[in-house]
């Protein structure tokens, strides 16, 4: 089944009732210290994990509910409710529903675009990372998120990002189907990986009451075309069971890309590629000197650096030295490297009057300077590296970063066919470094700018004794 509509009658709940009775799923061990429920849209948390939330509340577990989008695109043709109104209403509905299920739960709204989570992976990753890091000392942590086989793009993206973070943190990961119960048949689910949470009468009742709070989804907005109900009674019947069913992450999903052959791993772009690029496109091929976009981005990067005095600086990929000039104004010394001979020649000429700046020809991670640095800059370089070379560079950066130092990374987010990786992929890899945490994050449609520091990092206000 390639697609589905919420208007379809869908698979009858009686079909699922019969097959669930036959299958006798393994029970989920609901003894845990903390629970994070990730929802792509408001109501996912109640539909897929309302009973689990209630169980966590009764157990006294610390509970966080993360709502990725405001669900503002649920009624795109509504003549009575614009997106801003729907977003406000749906946030209110979540607050009321979660309060009924788990009154002490913390609800975090990320406000990412409904229908556009694929364009917001980096921010979703960063925000979820912060949530999970805050629970690092809680003991047994369960993370529940949509199932990536749900055939909904936002659900898939939320599932993939959450699953990767849970695996990295060795957390207990559960995936809850939502739309699969509607479009699917028993042949579409990975039964060997399913577990169930048997709900008490009280938990079922609390879930019903919570679901009733999502009025924009379970009732028409009005009697006008475009305001029709989204979750009709047949769909709602799937979530009034005496069990909640989850896909356990003990094994891979059937549609996991790791189960299928992969293409040859990409290689890093070598020095010859850059020499050829400068030869074809002139001395300033990216417009570092001429574009307002580049001048503004450099200003943002310099403002993001947490220390007024940058100490010893290592700039990886200095190009023609435009950012190097700004770094030198706040540094004790700057070691600036680039793989392109033409770029190094231009940078040396530009910085000839700066005795504390050394511009050298070198390619990371194969080449690396001696010593440690208080500030390391990786600006518009990481996506030129293969995943393996990026990981080796991360290890070298970690070894070279002085205690109390900071590492700033800035990357173009749009995919470029020739590049081994995207900027978002680079930052996902950087956030996985166990020794660092994100000190600040600036995300735009075009680029991501992120500052890392060793754990436990101190904010600028904390470092100056303001808090």
C-alpha positions in Angstrom: 0.0 0.0 0.0 1.8 3.1 -1.3 -0.3 5.7 0.5 -3.4 6.3 2.6 -6.0 8.8 3.5 -7.4 9.6 6.9 -10.8 9.5 5.2 -10.5 5.8 4.4 -12.4 3.4 6.5 -9.1 1.6 7.2 -8.6 -1.8 8.8 -11.3 -2.7 11.2 -10.2 -2.9 14.9 -11.8 -6.4 15.0 -9.0 -7.6 12.7 -6.4 -6.4 15.1 -8.3 -7.6 18.2 -8.3 -11.1 16.7 -4.7 -11.2 15.7 -3.5 -9.7 19.0 -5.3 -12.4 20.9 -3.6 -15.1 18.7 -0.1 -13.7 18.9 0.3 -13.4 22.7 2.9 -10.6 22.6 5.7 -10.4 25.1 4.9 -8.1 28.0 7.0 -4.9 28.3 8.9 -4.5 31.6 7.5 -1.2 32.7 9.9 -0.7 35.6 11.9 2.4 34.7 13.1 5.6 36.3 12.4 8.1 33.5 10.3 8.2 30.4 10.6 10.5 27.4 7.7 10.4 24.9 8.5 12.0 21.6 5.5 13.0 19.4 5.7 14.2 15.8 2.4 16.0 16.3 0.1 16.9 19.2 -2.1 13.8 20.0 0.6 11.2 18.9 1.7 11.0 22.6 -1.8 10.2 23.7 -2.7 7.8 20.9 0.5 5.8 21.0 1.7 6.0 24.6 -1.1 7.4 26.7 -1.2 4.3 28.9 2.6 4.3 29.2 2.5 7.9 30.4 -0.2 7.0 33.0 1.9 4.1 34.2 5.0 6.4 34.5 2.9 8.8 36.6 1.7 6.1 39.0 5.3 4.9 39.3 6.7 8.3 40.2 9.1 8.3 37.2 10.4 11.5 35.8 8.5 12.1 32.6 9.2 14.5 29.7 6.9 14.8 26.6 8.5 16.4 23.6 6.1 17.7 20.8 8.2 18.2 17.7 5.6 20.2 15.6 2.4 22.1 16.6 0.3 20.2 14.1 -0.6 23.4 12.4 -1.1 21.7 9.0 -3.8 19.3 10.1 -6.5 21.2 8.2 -4.8 22.9 5.3 -8.1 23.9 3.6 -9.9 25.1 6.7 -12.0 28.2 6.1 -12.3 28.9 9.8 -8.9 28.2 11.4 -5.6 29.5 10.1 -2.3 27.8 11.0 -1.5 30.0 14.0 -4.9 29.3 15.5 -4.6 25.6 15.0 -1.1 25.6 16.5 -2.3 27.5 19.6 -5.3 25.2 20.0 -3.3 22.0 19.6 -0.7 23.1 22.2 -3.5 23.7 24.6 -5.0 20.3 23.9 -1.6 18.6 24.6 -1.2 20.4 27.9 -4.7 19.3 29.0 -4.3 15.7 27.8 -0.8 15.2 29.4 -2.0 16.8 32.6 -4.7 14.1 32.8 -2.2 11.3 32.0 0.9 12.4 34.0 0.3 15.7 35.9 3.9 16.0 36.8 5.2 15.6 33.3 7.3 18.3 31.6 5.9 19.2 28.2 8.4 20.7 25.7 7.1 22.2 22.5 9.8 22.5 19.7 7.6 24.3 17.2 9.2 22.7 14.2 7.3 22.9 10.9 4.4 20.5 10.5 5.1 18.4 7.4 8.7 19.6 7.3 10.6 17.6 10.0 12.9 16.3 7.2 14.2 19.8 6.8 14.6 20.2 10.6 16.6 17.1 11.5 19.5 19.0 12.9 17.4 21.1 15.3 15.3 18.1 16.3 18.5 16.1 17.0 20.0 19.0 19.0 16.8 19.6 21.1 16.3 15.9 21.8 19.9 15.5 22.7 19.6 18.1 25.3 16.5 16.4 26.8 18.2 13.0 27.0 21.4 14.5 28.4 19.3 16.0 31.2 18.2 12.5 32.2 21.7 11.0 32.1 21.7 10.3 35.9 18.1 9.0 36.1 18.9 5.3 35.9 16.7 3.2 33.6 15.4 5.5 30.9 12.7 4.6 28.3 12.3 6.6 25.1 9.1 6.2 23.1 8.6 7.7 19.7 6.6 7.0 16.5 7.4 4.0 14.5 9.3 4.7 11.3 7.2 2.2 9.4 4.1 4.4 10.0 4.2 5.7 6.4 4.0 9.3 7.5 7.1 11.4 6.7 7.2 13.4 10.0 6.7 10.2 12.0 9.6 8.6 10.1 12.0 11.5 10.7 11.0 11.6 14.4 11.6 7.9 14.6 15.0 7.9 12.9 16.4 10.8 15.0 15.1 9.4 18.2 16.2 5.9 17.4 19.8 7.0 16.7 20.0 9.0 19.9 18.5 6.2 22.0 21.0 3.7 20.5 23.9 6.1 21.1 22.9 6.6 24.7 22.0 2.9 25.2 18.5 3.8 26.3 15.4 1.6 26.1 13.7 2.5 22.9 10.1 1.8 22.0 8.4 2.8 18.8 4.6 3.2 18.7 2.6 2.7 15.5 -0.2 5.2 14.9 -1.3 5.2 11.3 -0.1 1.7 10.6 -3.2 0.4 12.5 -5.3 2.3 9.9 -3.7 1.5 6.6 -1.9 -1.8 7.6 -2.8 -5.4 7.7 -1.3 -8.1 10.1 1.3 -8.8 7.4 2.7 -5.3 7.7 4.0 -5.4 11.3 7.2 -7.0 12.6 5.5 -9.3 15.1 8.7 -10.8 16.4 9.7 -7.4 17.7 6.4 -6.3 19.2 5.8 -6.0 22.9 2.7 -5.0 24.8 1.8 -3.0 27.9 -1.4 -4.4 29.5 -3.5 -1.4 30.7 -5.5 -1.3 33.8 -9.1 -0.1 33.7 -7.9 3.2 35.3 -5.2 3.6 32.7 -7.7 3.0 29.9 -10.1 5.5 31.4 -7.4 8.1 31.7 -6.4 7.6 28.1 -9.9 8.0 26.9 -10.3 11.3 28.9 -7.0 12.5 27.5 -7.9 11.7 24.0 -11.2 13.5 24.3 -9.1 16.7 24.9 -7.8 16.6 21.4 -11.0 18.1 20.0 -9.5 19.6 16.9 -8.7 16.0 15.7 -11.7 14.0 17.0 -14.4 16.4 16.0 -15.1 18.6 13.0 -13.8 22.2 13.3 -17.1 23.3 11.7 -19.7 22.0 9.3 -17.9 23.7 6.3 -15.7 21.8 3.7 -12.1 21.6 4.9 -13.1 21.3 8.6 -13.9 17.6 8.6 -12.9 15.3 11.4 -9.4 13.7 11.1 -9.7 10.8 13.5 -13.0 9.1 12.9 -14.5 6.5 15.2 -12.9 3.6 13.3 -9.5 5.1 13.7 -10.0 5.9 17.4 -11.0 2.3 18.1 -7.4 1.2 17.6 -6.5 3.3 20.7 -9.2 2.1 23.1 -7.6 -1.4 23.6 -6.7 -2.9 26.9 -3.1 -3.0 25.6 -0.6 -0.6 24.0 1.7 -2.2 21.4 5.2 -1.1 20.7 8.0 -2.1 18.4 11.0 -3.0 20.5 14.4 -1.7 19.4 16.1 -5.0 20.5 16.4 -5.7 16.8 16.2 -3.7 13.6 13.0 -2.8 11.9 12.3 -4.6 8.6 12.7 -1.4 6.7 15.9 -0.4 8.4 18.5 0.7 5.7 21.1 -1.3 7.6 19.2 -4.5 6.4 19.8 -3.6 2.7 23.0 -3.4 0.6 24.6 0.0 0.8 26.6 2.0 -1.7 30.3 2.3 -1.5 31.3 4.7 1.3 32.0 8.2 0.1 35.6 9.5 0.1 36.9 12.8 1.3 37.5 15.5 -1.3 41.3 15.7 -1.8 43.6 18.6 -2.2 43.6 18.3 -6.0 39.8 18.8 -6.0 40.3 22.1 -4.2 43.2 23.2 -6.4 41.0 22.5 -9.5 38.1 24.3 -8.0 40.1 27.5 -7.4 41.6 27.2 -10.9 38.2 27.0 -12.5 36.4 29.7 -10.4 39.0 32.3 -9.5 40.6 33.5 -6.2 37.3 34.0 -4.3 35.0 31.1 -5.6 32.6 31.2 -2.7 32.2 35.0 -2.5 33.8 35.3 1.0 34.9 38.8 0.2 31.9 40.0 -1.8 28.7 38.5 -0.3 26.7 39.9 2.5 25.6 36.4 3.4 29.3 35.5 4.1 30.0 38.7 6.1 26.9 38.3 8.2 27.7 34.6 8.9 31.3 35.5 10.0 29.9 38.1 12.4 27.5 35.6 13.9 30.3 33.1 14.3 32.5 35.6 16.1 29.6 36.7 18.3 28.9 33.0 19.2 32.4 32.4 20.5 31.9 32.4 24.3 35.3 34.0 25.3 36.3 37.5 24.6 40.0 36.4 24.5 40.3 33.3 22.2 43.8 32.3 23.3 45.5 29.9 20.9 43.4 29.3 17.9 43.4 26.5 15.2 41.3 27.3 12.1 40.6 24.2 10.0 40.1 25.3 6.4 40.9 29.0 6.4 40.4 29.5 2.6 41.5 33.0 1.7 41.7 34.2 5.3 38.6 36.4 5.7 37.6 34.7 9.0 41.2 34.5 10.0 41.4 38.2 10.2 38.6 38.4 12.7 40.0 35.5 14.8 43.4 37.2 15.0 41.9 40.3 16.5 40.8 38.3 19.6 43.5 35.6 19.7 47.0 35.2 21.2 48.0 33.3 18.1 46.3 31.6 15.1 47.3 28.5 13.2 45.3 28.5 10.0 45.3 25.6 7.6 43.9 24.9 4.2 44.2 22.1 1.6 44.2 24.4 -1.5 47.6 25.9 -2.4 45.9 28.9 -4.1 43.9 29.7 -1.0 47.0 29.5 1.3 48.9 31.9 -1.0 46.0 34.4 -0.9 45.6 34.1 2.9 49.3 34.5 3.5 49.3 37.7 1.4 46.2 39.0 3.2 47.7 38.3 6.7 51.3 39.2 6.0 51.2 42.0 8.6 49.9 39.7 11.3 52.9 38.2 13.1 50.8 36.0 15.4 49.1 34.3 12.4 50.7 31.2 10.7 49.0 30.0 7.5 50.0 26.5 6.4 49.1 24.0 3.7 47.5 20.9 5.2 44.6 18.5 5.0 42.8 17.1 8.0 42.8 14.5 9.5 46.0 13.3 7.9 47.9 16.5 8.8 47.6 18.0 12.2 49.5 20.7 14.2 51.2 20.0 17.5 50.0 21.3 20.8 46.6 22.2 22.3 44.3 25.1 21.4 41.8 27.1 23.4 39.6 27.7 20.3 39.2 25.3 17.3 37.2 26.4 14.3 35.7 24.1 11.7 33.8 26.4 9.3 32.4 25.1 6.0 34.8 22.1 6.0 33.2 19.1 7.6 31.0 18.1 4.6 34.1 17.7 2.5 35.2 14.8 4.7 34.1 11.2 4.5 32.2 9.9 7.6 35.4 8.0 8.5 37.7 11.0 8.1 35.2 13.2 10.0 35.3 10.7 12.9 39.1 10.7 12.9 39.0 14.5 12.9 36.6 14.5 15.9 39.1 12.4 17.8 42.0 14.8 16.9 39.9 17.8 17.8 39.0 16.3 21.2 42.7 15.6 21.9 43.8 19.1 20.8 41.1 21.1 22.6 42.4 22.6 25.9 40.4 22.3 29.1 38.0 25.2 29.2 38.3 25.7 25.5 35.6 25.8 22.9 35.1 24.3 19.4 32.9 26.1 16.9 31.4 24.5 13.7 29.5 26.2 11.0 28.1 24.5 7.8 25.9 25.1 4.8 22.8 22.9 5.1 21.8 22.4 1.5 23.0 19.2 -0.1 25.7 19.4 -2.8 26.0 16.4 -5.0 29.9 16.4 -5.0 30.2 16.6 -1.2 30.4 13.3 0.8 28.1 14.6 3.5 25.6 17.4 4.3 26.1 20.0 7.0 23.3 18.5 9.0 25.0 15.1 8.9 28.3 16.7 10.1 26.6 18.2 13.1 24.8 15.0 14.1 28.2 13.4 14.1 29.8 16.2 16.2 27.0 16.0 18.8 27.8 12.3 19.3 31.2 13.1 20.8 30.8 12.0 24.4 33.2 14.6 25.8 31.4 17.6 24.4 28.1 19.3 24.8 26.4 22.0 22.8 27.0 25.4 24.4 25.0 27.4 21.8 23.1 26.6 18.6 22.1 28.9 15.8 20.0 27.3 13.0 18.8 28.9 9.8 17.4 27.4 6.6 20.8 27.9 5.0 23.4 27.1 7.7 23.9 25.7 11.2 26.3 27.3 13.7 27.1 25.4 16.8 29.6 25.9 19.7 30.7 22.9 21.7 32.6 22.8 25.1 33.8 20.0 27.3 31.3 18.6 29.8 30.2 20.1 32.1 30.1 23.3 30.0 29.4 26.7 31.5 27.4 29.3 29.8 28.8 32.8 29.3 26.6 34.1 32.1 27.8 31.3 34.4 31.4 32.0 33.5 31.0 35.6 34.5 29.2 34.8 37.7 25.8 36.2 36.7 24.0 33.0 37.6 
